[in-house]
């Protein structure tokens, strides 16, 4: 249960500050999002060789300690900036914080799952990854709730200290996990290799190519939903508290759906049916949601007396299945690749490639809007991308360069307690 508790603290730290970031996107609508994502993508490219150098030169334990400590110090450094927000300017600080939170989220989560893929073999990963992800979902539910309760009492700046403390707890637990694996000398040795290996392997490994394309197509649908909901929030929610509460409600619904999937369908599929089903099904769900938006447009759905925008429902569905099924399934696949790929290649895809996709999607939607393409046309394009993503997901899960299940690394029986 240590790994699940560590992921709880990781996502609690992130979701404490996420509503502040998201309400900024709702304040400006989708028009400024390409600029935000372009800056984030540039930051990812600059950090990729630095991360590659750390992976190459330092043991796993030191890599975790240095990386997480860096983000903890950054959170603390933002506290005086928020206290001086009136002098700095809310917009300037907001843009910097939006970019930093995006980088923070991708790096700490990607590194966490790279470490998990290093600890568990393939078969054990399919059993425990949904449970570890469930711990993260609990943090993703607790974080926004804690933010909602504390922000009115202590303000935004002290919340950053709370987030830093949560990330510190996660680091202590991950170091404890690493210490339990001290008998595995190979795992504790520096990986070595080139600091650019993550980028080069994208071209040399079919599995990484499929995963990169799947990231662009599959998670691009999530970005599409984010952009459309940002425009909805700008048009219908005219104050920061309303937007923050709206996004907090979406986060809560996403994480409840993700938790439900991890407790039920995801683990059953991974254990009984294999990874292929678990990576393909979410793309089929995305396809259905986009067809629904293509037909229904800006309609409001009323259920049990509550009115919910169809766009918000699409965002909840796409993200819920991504976090609740796609993520644990795709991370389980990384247990069947070499360690250098597990850290460097995976990190490059889940940071730089992901944000490149965000940039392409947000810029593309902005361009389509200028050409007069409406919501139905954009949803149709997204549906086509989802259909292609389902095919790519199957190719990734059956890629010829993946090690067989029987060739997975043998773990000590004590690993059962690590989940």
ZAVOVO-513170 format. One record per residue (C-alpha): x, y, z; residue in one letter. Coordinates in steps of 0.1 Angstrom, whole numbers. Layout:
N
xx,yy,zz,torlo
X,Y,Z,a;
...
This chain:
419
xx,yy,zz,torlo
0,0,0,x;
30,23,2,x;
30,30,-36,x;
-7,39,-35,x;
-2,62,-5,x;
27,79,-23,x;
6,85,-54,x;
-22,99,-31,x;
2,125,-19,x;
16,133,-54,x;
-19,140,-68,x;
-31,158,-37,x;
-1,182,-41,x;
-11,188,-78,x;
-48,191,-73,x;
-44,217,-46,x;
-30,241,-71,x;
-48,229,-103,x;
-81,248,-98,x;
-61,281,-97,x;
-44,272,-130,x;
-76,261,-147,x;
-97,291,-138,x;
-71,312,-156,x;
-78,292,-188,x;
-115,298,-182,x;
-108,336,-177,x;
-91,340,-211,x;
-110,314,-231,x;
-93,293,-258,x;
-78,322,-277,x;
-47,325,-254,x;
-43,287,-248,x;
-20,281,-278,x;
4,307,-263,x;
3,290,-229,x;
9,256,-244,x;
37,268,-267,x;
56,282,-237,x;
50,249,-218,x;
62,229,-248,x;
94,250,-250,x;
100,245,-213,x;
96,207,-218,x;
121,207,-246,x;
146,226,-225,x;
141,202,-195,x;
143,170,-215,x;
181,169,-219,x;
185,179,-183,x;
163,150,-171,x;
181,127,-195,x;
214,137,-180,x;
201,131,-144,x;
188,96,-155,x;
221,88,-171,x;
243,98,-142,x;
224,93,-109,x;
210,62,-92,x;
172,59,-90,x;
171,70,-54,x;
190,102,-61,x;
169,109,-93,x;
137,108,-72,x;
152,130,-45,x;
166,157,-67,x;
136,159,-90,x;
109,161,-63,x;
130,184,-41,x;
133,208,-71,x;
96,211,-75,x;
91,214,-37,x;
115,244,-37,x;
96,259,-66,x;
63,257,-48,x;
78,275,-18,x;
94,301,-41,x;
60,310,-55,x;
47,319,-21,x;
62,354,-20,x;
53,359,-56,x;
16,354,-48,x;
19,376,-18,x;
32,403,-41,x;
6,396,-68,x;
-7,433,-69,x;
28,445,-77,x;
37,418,-102,x;
3,417,-119,x;
-23,390,-118,x;
-21,382,-155,x;
18,380,-156,x;
19,358,-125,x;
-10,337,-138,x;
7,329,-171,x;
39,319,-154,x;
20,298,-129,x;
-1,281,-156,x;
31,270,-174,x;
49,259,-143,x;
20,238,-129,x;
17,221,-163,x;
54,212,-162,x;
52,202,-126,x;
23,178,-132,x;
38,160,-161,x;
72,155,-147,x;
63,144,-112,x;
36,120,-125,x;
57,106,-153,x;
87,100,-130,x;
64,83,-105,x;
51,58,-131,x;
86,53,-145,x;
96,43,-110,x;
66,20,-106,x;
75,3,-140,x;
110,-2,-126,x;
97,-19,-94,x;
70,-42,-107,x;
71,-69,-134,x;
45,-70,-162,x;
21,-95,-146,x;
22,-78,-112,x;
18,-44,-127,x;
-15,-54,-144,x;
-27,-64,-110,x;
-16,-35,-88,x;
-14,-5,-112,x;
-52,1,-111,x;
-50,0,-72,x;
-20,24,-72,x;
-39,47,-96,x;
-69,44,-72,x;
-47,59,-45,x;
-39,88,-68,x;
-76,92,-76,x;
-82,95,-38,x;
-57,123,-38,x;
-72,139,-68,x;
-105,140,-50,x;
-90,151,-17,x;
-69,179,-32,x;
-97,200,-47,x;
-119,195,-16,x;
-90,207,6,x;
-85,237,-17,x;
-121,246,-16,x;
-121,245,23,x;
-88,262,28,x;
-86,289,2,x;
-113,311,19,x;
-95,307,53,x;
-58,311,44,x;
-57,324,8,x;
-38,311,-22,x;
-2,317,-11,x;
-3,294,20,x;
-19,267,-1,x;
14,264,-20,x;
31,255,13,x;
4,228,19,x;
11,214,-16,x;
48,214,-10,x;
43,194,22,x;
22,168,4,x;
49,164,-23,x;
74,160,5,x;
54,132,20,x;
53,115,-14,x;
90,118,-17,x;
97,102,17,x;
74,72,7,x;
91,67,-27,x;
125,68,-11,x;
113,41,13,x;
101,20,-16,x;
135,24,-33,x;
153,14,-1,x;
132,-18,0,x;
146,-26,-34,x;
182,-21,-23,x;
189,-59,-30,x;
184,-52,-67,x;
218,-37,-74,x;
211,-34,-112,x;
180,-12,-105,x;
200,11,-82,x;
228,17,-107,x;
227,48,-129,x;
211,39,-163,x;
238,56,-183,x;
235,63,-220,x;
229,96,-238,x;
209,125,-224,x;
191,126,-258,x;
183,89,-258,x;
146,96,-251,x;
143,115,-283,x;
163,91,-304,x;
144,61,-292,x;
112,76,-305,x;
125,68,-340,x;
142,35,-332,x;
115,18,-312,x;
81,10,-328,x;
65,8,-294,x;
75,44,-285,x;
64,56,-320,x;
29,41,-314,x;
27,55,-279,x;
37,90,-292,x;
10,89,-318,x;
-15,76,-293,x;
-6,105,-270,x;
-12,130,-298,x;
-45,114,-309,x;
-60,100,-277,x;
-50,127,-252,x;
-56,152,-279,x;
-93,145,-275,x;
-89,155,-238,x;
-73,188,-249,x;
-101,193,-274,x;
-126,189,-245,x;
-106,213,-224,x;
-105,240,-251,x;
-143,237,-257,x;
-151,239,-220,x;
-128,269,-216,x;
-148,288,-242,x;
-180,277,-224,x;
-167,289,-191,x;
-157,323,-206,x;
-191,327,-221,x;
-213,316,-192,x;
-193,320,-160,x;
-183,356,-154,x;
-164,356,-121,x;
-132,338,-109,x;
-150,320,-79,x;
-177,306,-103,x;
-151,294,-128,x;
-130,279,-100,x;
-160,261,-85,x;
-170,249,-120,x;
-136,234,-127,x;
-134,219,-92,x;
-167,202,-98,x;
-154,188,-131,x;
-123,175,-114,x;
-144,158,-87,x;
-166,141,-114,x;
-136,130,-134,x;
-119,115,-104,x;
-150,98,-91,x;
-154,82,-126,x;
-117,72,-127,x;
-119,57,-92,x;
-150,37,-102,x;
-133,24,-133,x;
-102,14,-113,x;
-122,-5,-88,x;
-143,-23,-114,x;
-137,-25,-151,x;
-100,-15,-155,x;
-85,-41,-132,x;
-108,-68,-145,x;
-98,-61,-181,x;
-61,-59,-173,x;
-60,-92,-153,x;
-86,-112,-173,x;
-85,-98,-208,x;
-51,-81,-211,x;
-37,-47,-219,x;
-51,-45,-255,x;
-87,-42,-243,x;
-78,-16,-217,x;
-60,8,-241,x;
-86,4,-270,x;
-118,8,-251,x;
-112,44,-239,x;
-107,55,-275,x;
-140,39,-284,x;
-157,58,-256,x;
-141,90,-268,x;
-155,83,-302,x;
-190,79,-288,x;
-188,111,-267,x;
-176,132,-297,x;
-205,119,-318,x;
-228,129,-290,x;
-214,164,-290,x;
-215,166,-328,x;
-252,159,-326,x;
-261,178,-294,x;
-238,207,-296,x;
-241,232,-267,x;
-272,214,-252,x;
-277,211,-215,x;
-285,177,-200,x;
-309,176,-170,x;
-307,148,-145,x;
-321,146,-110,x;
-328,183,-112,x;
-293,193,-122,x;
-284,208,-155,x;
-251,198,-170,x;
-235,211,-202,x;
-229,184,-227,x;
-194,197,-232,x;
-187,192,-195,x;
-200,157,-197,x;
-176,150,-226,x;
-147,164,-206,x;
-156,142,-176,x;
-159,111,-198,x;
-127,115,-218,x;
-106,124,-187,x;
-122,98,-165,x;
-114,70,-189,x;
-79,84,-195,x;
-70,84,-158,x;
-91,54,-148,x;
-82,30,-176,x;
-57,43,-203,x;
-30,54,-178,x;
-26,23,-157,x;
-29,1,-188,x;
-3,20,-208,x;
20,23,-178,x;
19,-15,-175,x;
33,-18,-210,x;
64,1,-200,x;
74,-28,-177,x;
82,-47,-209,x;
108,-23,-222,x;
145,-16,-212,x;
151,7,-182,x;
165,35,-204,x;
133,35,-224,x;
112,33,-192,x;
127,65,-179,x;
139,86,-209,x;
116,76,-237,x;
85,75,-215,x;
93,109,-200,x;
98,125,-234,x;
65,112,-247,x;
46,122,-215,x;
61,157,-213,x;
73,172,-246,x;
51,151,-270,x;
20,156,-248,x;
25,194,-247,x;
33,195,-284,x;
-1,178,-290,x;
-17,204,-268,x;
-1,232,-289,x;
-12,216,-321,x;
-48,210,-309,x;
-54,244,-294,x;
-38,262,-325,x;
-58,240,-348,x;
-91,247,-331,x;
-83,284,-332,x;
-76,282,-369,x;
-107,262,-376,x;
-128,287,-357,x;
-114,315,-378,x;
-124,295,-409,x;
-159,293,-397,x;
-159,257,-386,x;
-184,252,-359,x;
-187,229,-329,x;
-202,200,-349,x;
-173,201,-375,x;
-147,202,-347,x;
-163,172,-330,x;
-164,153,-363,x;
-127,158,-367,x;
-122,146,-331,x;
-143,116,-337,x;
-121,106,-367,x;
-90,111,-345,x;
-105,88,-318,x;
-112,61,-344,x;
-76,62,-356,x;
-64,62,-319,x;
-82,29,-313,x;
-63,13,-341,x;
-30,28,-329,x;
-37,17,-293,x;
-40,-19,-305,x;
-7,-16,-324,x;
11,-2,-294,x;
-1,-30,-271,x;
10,-57,-296,x;
42,-40,-307,x;
69,-65,-317,x;
97,-49,-297,x;
78,-54,-264,x;
92,-82,-242,x;
69,-111,-237,x;
49,-115,-205,x;
70,-145,-195,x;
102,-126,-200,x;
92,-99,-175,x;
117,-92,-146,x;
113,-115,-116,x;
104,-96,-85,x;
108,-106,-49,x;
76,-119,-32,x;
78,-89,-9,x;
67,-67,-38,x;
31,-76,-30,x;
33,-52,-1,x;
46,-23,-22,x;
13,-16,-39,x;
